[in-house]
């Protein structure tokens, strides 16, 4: 409960500062407190509470159905199939899977809007800190690092986007598109600025679990450099390796002994989290993956208080990529499902009828609920029981619309896998690379590799990091994103490696240049 008190304190101060700002224009109102903005900011320790709101966008970015879990649908990992009348949604999930999206897609607008809202909040707070007669350098450094993270997600998804680094812009301000190279340079310059690095905290643990510290900034740099060849055409492997080494050499992070402890309610004690999101279904809302994935008739089994949606599930090839002894496969719910008394749960609507096929489509498993790893089709009549479901974030009994599982944006296992990849790409010490990967595999309960290559390393990244939002950029970097796969028969065009600028944005701003191909 300590973390919830911390979050509540942030929210209370946000409300307080909002009231203070409003009261400046209502001079006749009665004053109930002499805590002015000037007095509040006189204590540098209060600055984090004042800009706590700049982090709140991350909760929506991660937890929404279009967020980090849902983003894995445009890969070889997960899918939202159309189950008769359910999950057609105008065909947006079909297009997501087949990489045939348009500028009108809801998920395209979702990411653009959420990320720029976060950037705007950072810019606004940076402006408010200007001119204060106290040392705001640590706060400014943290805000700039967080803004760089928002821009990292933008460069990864959209490529060419406007760089807006000021809040005090004209009311009719319409920013122009910057090239992907310019955005890359901006992110790098922000994160390597001596002022930023010197003032970012090197403290870890509870207080910095969900904040940008020195190591989260280096993790963002490592990701930026790791994908530099994709973003700019010029590889930066050595710089990525140095960034990983900065994190590893500090000896402040380690693998959590229990893999699933990284994803439980209150994972703040995990030594693996470099940057996490501490969701709470009362005070820190947003994470709805449990509803998104669970079959309708599994609501009662897991004590979920809101109706479950029977949506996202794992593709069969991904499920089968796990060894039977791999404990990480337990994060995909499969097979016959039983209630607390040991009776198989029944799906009374297991028959899905196709209006164009009077004989109907009947689940061969019958009415007993059996989550098969086989998905019979993407659309229009995927069986209700088809597909294993995401359980990596252990279901919490009593969860309502939102769940309280924590989410790792960055964790140490990814650092180990990135360094192994970089040693492979640069012709480095392959013994060390194997050791890093096998440390992760041994924790998972499977034998270590005897050889490391691009194919088995990409597969291992998938098994370790699934449902954490990394698969798309991994597949692009490894050169397999455009390839044909299940229910995607054709090679995709190169331009789909970046998303279109949302149509609503290009309609409103003539200075934006739509990405090629759209």
N, C-alpha and C positions, 0 to 999 in steps of 0.2 A: 504493500500500500504506500510505501514511501515514494515510489515513482509517481503515483497518482497525485499525491500531495504536491509534488514538484510541478506536475502539469497544471494542476489547479491554480497554483501560485502564478504561473505564467499567464493563464487565461484571465485571472483576476486583475493582473497588472495591465494586460491589454485593454480590458474594459475600463480600468481606471484611467489610463492615458487617453483613451477615447473620450471619456467624460471630461477630463481636464482640457482637451483641445476644444470640445464643444462649448465649455463654459466661458471661454474667452469671448464668445460672440453673444452671450446672454448676460449682460452686466447686472441686470436687476435680480437675478436668481439668488436665493439664499445660499450662503457658503456653509457647507457642513464640515469641511476639513481644510486645514491650512497646508496640506501636502500639495504643493505646486509641482509642475513639471520640472522647474529649476531645482527644487529641493530633491525631487526624486532622482534626477540624473546626477546630483552632486556626489552620489555614492557610485563608483564605477562598478561595484558588484551588482547593481540593479540593472545594468545595461542588458544582460541576457534576458531578463524578464520582459524588458521593454520590446525586444525584437523577437520574442518567442513566436510571434505570428508568422514570421518568414518561413518557419518550418512546417506550418500546418498544411501547406499545399502538398507536401510529400505524402501525407496520410491519404489524401485522395488519389494521388498519382500511383501509389503502391496498391491501395486496397480496393479500388473500383474494379468492376468486372473487366474493364478495358485496361487495367493497370498491369503491374509487373507479371502477374500470373496469366492474365488474358493475353498479354503481348506474345506469349509463347505459342499462340495458335497459328501465327504465320510462319511456322517452322515445321520440322519433322517430329515434334514432340507432342503437342496437344492439338485438340480440334473441338469445335462446337458444331456437332452435326445437327441437321434439321430432322427432328423426330415428328414427322407428320406436320401438324399445325404448330408445333412448338419449335422455337428457335429459327424460324425463317428470317424474321427481322429484316425484311426487304432484301434478303440475299447478302447482307453485309458480312456474315461469317463465312459464306461460301467464297466470296471474293477475298476475304482475309486469308483463307487457307490457300487459295490458288494464286495469290499475289497479283490479283487483277483489280485492286482497289481504285477508287476515283477520289477526286478532291472533295466530294460530298460526304465521305464516310464519317460516321460519328466518332470512331476511335481516332481518326486523323485530327479532327477538331479538338477532341478531348486532350490529347497530348500537347498540342500547340497552346491551347488556352491555359491549361494548368501550369505549364512551364513558364509562360510569359507572365502569368499572375505572380508566380514565385519571384521572378526577376524584378518585376515592378515593386513588390514588397521590399526586396533587398535595396533597390534604388531609393525608395522612399525613406527607409530607415537610415541609410547612409547620409541622405540629405539632412535628416533631423539631427544627426550627430555632428554635422559640421558646425564649427563655431562654439561648441560647448567648452567651458573653461575647466575641463578635466581631461585625463588621458583616455581617449576613446580608441586608441590604436588596436588593442586586442579585439574589441567589438567590430571595428571596421574590417580587420583581417578576417574574422570569422564570416562576416557578411559577404565579403568579396569571394571567399573560398566557396561558400554555399552558392553564390550566383554563378561561379564557374562550373559547379556541378550541374546546375540547371542548364547551362549552355552546353555542357558535355552531352547531356541527354538530347538536346536540340540538334547538335551537329551529327550525332549518331543517327537520328531518325530522319531529319529534314535536310541536312547538309548545308544548304545556303539559306541563311536566316539573318534578319537584322540584328546588329549589335546595338543595344540600347543600354547605356551605362549611367544615365542621369534620370532623375525623377522630374526635375524642373524643366520640362520641355513645353513648347507652346501647346495650347489646347487642341489645335488642329494638327498636331504633329503626326506625320505619316512617314515612318522610317523606311529607308531603302534597304533592299536586300544586300547583304554582304556575302562574299564568296566563302566557300567552305574553308579555304586556306586562311582567309582573314579571321574567320571564327576560331579556327584552330590556334592561330597566333594570339588571339585575344585570351583564350582560355589559358594557354601556356604562360603568357606574360603575367596574368593575374596570379597564377599559382606559384610562379617562381619569383615573384616580386620579393626582394629582401624584406620589405616592410611586412608583407603578409606572412612569410615564413618565420620571421623573428617574433611575431606576435601571436601566432597560433599556439594554443596550448598543447603540450605533450602529455598532459594528464589523460589517463584512460579510466575505464570503469564506469560506475553508475552516472557520475555527473556529466561525462562526455559520451555516454552510450549513444545518444541520439543527436549529437552536435558535431559540427565540422571541427575536428582538431587537426594537428599537424599531420597525423598519419592518414586520416581520411583525405586530406589534400593530396598527399603523395599517392594514395590509391587512385584518386581521380587522374592524376598525372600518369600513373602507370597504365591506366585504361586508355588514356588519350594517346600515349606513345605506342602502345600495343597495336592500336588500330590506325596509326598514322599513315601507313601505306594506303589503306582504304580511303582515308579522309583527304589526303593531299598528294598521293602518288609517290611519296618518299618515305621509306621505312625508317623507323627510329627505334630499332630493337635494343640497342645498347642503352639508350636513355630509359626505355621501359625497364630494362634489367636493373639499372641503377636505382630507379624508383622502388622496385620490389625489394632490392637489397636494403634501402633505407628503412623500410618497414620491418624486414626480417632482422636486421642487425640491432634494432632497438630492443629486441627480446621482451617485448611487452604483450605480445599476442601468442597464442598457441592453439592447437586443435582442441576442441571440446571432446572429452572422452566419449560421451554419448552423442551421436550424430543428431538425434531428434531433440536434444536439449537446446539446440540453436533456434527452435521454432515453437517452443512452448509459450504459455502465458508467463510473462516476466522472465525473459532470457538474459536479463542484465548481468547475471553472474557468469555467463559464458565468456571464456577467455578468447573466443574466436571472433566475436563481433567487433569490427572496426567502425562501422556506422550502422545503427539499427533503428527501427521504427517501433516504439513501444505502444502498440495498440491497446485500447481498453474499450469494452463495449458500453461503457457509460460516459467516460470522460475523454476518451481519445478515439473517436469513431472513424470508421471507414473501411475496415477489412471485411469483405463479404464473400470471400472465396468459398466458404463452407456451403453457403446457399447456392452459389454458382455451379458447384460440382456434384453435390449429393443428389441421388435419385429421390423422387418425390416420396417414396415409401420408406426412406431411411431417416426421415425427420425424427420420428419417435425413438428409434434405436439409439441415436446419439444425443437425445434430449435437447434438440434444437427447438426454440420457441417460435420461430418463423418458418413459413413454408419454404421448402427447398425447391430448386429450379431445374434440376436434371439437365445441366448444360455441359460444361467443359469436361473432357475426358482425355486419357492418354491414347495416342496412336499405338497400334499393336506392335509395330517394329520397335518403338521405343520401349515399351513394356518388356519385350522379349530380349532387349539388349542387356538386361540385368541377369547375372548368375542367380541360381535359385537360392544360394546362401547369402546373397548380398542384402544386408539389413536395410539398405536404402530403398529396396523394392517394396518394403512395408509401407512406404509413403504413397503407394498406389493401391487403393482398395479394390480387391478383386475377389471373384468367386462367389459361391452361395452366401447369402446373408441371413443371419439368424437373430431372433429377438432374445431377450434376457432369459427366457425359459427354454431356449434351445430349439424353438420352432422356426422353420424357414419362413421368412417374411414373404408375403404374397403380393404380387403386383396385379391387382384386379383388372387393369387396363393393358395387359400385355399384348393384346391384339391391336395392331395399328393398321387401319384400313386406308388404302389408296383409292380415291374416287375413280381413278383411271383403271383400276384393277379390282373388279368386283370380288375376286377370290380373297383379297386382303393379303396383308403381310403379317404372318403369325410368328412370334418368337419361338424358335425350336426348343428352347429350354422350358417352355410352358410358363404357368403363372408364378412358380417359385422364383423369387428374385435372385438372379445369378448375374453378377457383373462380369461379363465375358470380355476377354482382351480383344476379341474379334469385333470389329465395327463393320457391319454389312454394307454401309454406304455413307457417303457424306450427305446426300440429299436425294429425294425428298422424304424417304421413309426409313430413316435409321431406327433400329429397334430401341425401345425405351431402356432396355437393360444393357445395351451394347456399350462397351468401353469401361476400362478401369478408371476409378475416380481418385482425385488428388487428396491424399491424407497426410502429406508431408508436415503440415501444420496440425498437430493432433487436435481433434475435435474436442471442444470444451462444453461439457454438459451445462445447459442453461443459457447458452448463447442465443441471442435474439437475431435481429437483422445483421448485427456486426459481431465479430468475435474478438477475443482479447489476445490472440497469439501475437508474438513479436515477429518482425520481419527483418532479415538482414539485407541491407543494401550492399554492404561490403563485408566479407568475412575472410579470415586468414586462409582457409582452404583454397580460396581463389588465388591468393598471392602465391601459394606453393605451386598451383597448377600453371599460373602465368609464368613463373620463373622456369619451370620445367619446359614450357613451350619456347621460351626465349633462348634457353640453352640449346634446344633442338634447332631452332632457326639460325643461331649464330655459330653452330659447330662447337659449342662449349662442352663442358664435362658431362657426358651422358650418364656416367655413374651417378652423379649428383641428381641429374634430371630424373632418372629412374627411382632413386631413393625418395625424392619429393612426392612423386605420384604414388609410389607404393605405401608411403606413410598414410595416405588417404585411403587407399584400397584396403589396407590391413584394418584400419578402423571400421571399414564397412563389412569386414568378415570374409573377404575374398583374398585369394592368392595374389601376390604381386606380379607385375609384368616382368618378363625376362627381356623384353625389347620394347622400345618406345618409338612410335612413328606418328605421323600426323593423324592417321585414321583412328588408332586406338586412343590417342590423346583427346581428340575431339569427342569421341564416344564417352570417355571418362569424365570430361567436363560436363557432358549432358547428365550423366548419372549422379554426379555430385551436386550440380547447381540447378537442377530442374526446378521450375516454378519460381525462380528468382530473377527472371527478366534478362538473362545474358545470352540466350541461345541464338537469337537473331544475329547479333553482332559477331558471335563466334562462327556461325555458319558462313557469313559473308567473308570474314577474315580467312577462313580455311578454304574458300573457293567452292563451296557446295550448295550455297543458298539457292541458286537458280535452277538446280537440277530437278528433273522429274522425280516424283515420289508418290505415295499413296494418294489417289484421287486428285493428282496434279500431273497430268500425262505429258505435258510439254515443257521444254526448257523455257524459262522466263527470260525476258529481255533485261539487259543490264540496268536500265533506268529504275527498276523497282527496288534496287538496293537503297534508295532513299525515297521517302514518302512525298506525296504532293503537298504543296502549301494549301491549306483549307480554302475552299472556294469563297466562303464568307469573308476571308481575309483579303484575298486578291480583289474581290468585288469592292471592298471598302477602301482599299489602299492601292492606288495605281502605281505606287513606287515599288511594290513587291513584284518580283519576277518569278513566274511559275517554274518549277523544276522541269527539266527536259522529260519529254514523254507523256506529259499530262496536259 
